[in-house]
């Protein structure tokens, strides 16, 4: 599974070509909510025309994303390989 934000989805969780939701993966409600908020923050701080609102916002969101991937890997254990695709 892949982790990356994209327009028009509630969560930054992806299967091969389709978006996933926390329920699809059986992860905790807390982690699901944190992933949803990270997705919403990305949409609020990235413009289709100009990219990130600032370099510091980009850096902060990438750091938070790495933390979320670590938590996701811990919750999924060996049930899925998690690949992050949000770093430049």
C-alpha positions, 0 to 999 in steps of 0.5 A: 500500500502507498501513502501520499496525499492527493486531491479529492480523497479523505485519506492519503492511503492507496492500494494499487490504483484506488484510494483506501480508507482506515476501515479497509486496513483495520487500523485504529480510529486515532491513526485514521483521524490523524491521517485524515487531518494530515490529508486535509492540512496538505490540501490547505497548504498546497496550491495546484498553481504554486505548490506549497504555501512555504518551505517550512510548511512543506518540511513540517508536513513531510516530517509529520508524514514520516511519523504517520508512516511509522505508526501505520507500519507498527499497526499493520505489522506484517499485513502490508508493506507501506511505501511513502510517496510524498517526499521530494 
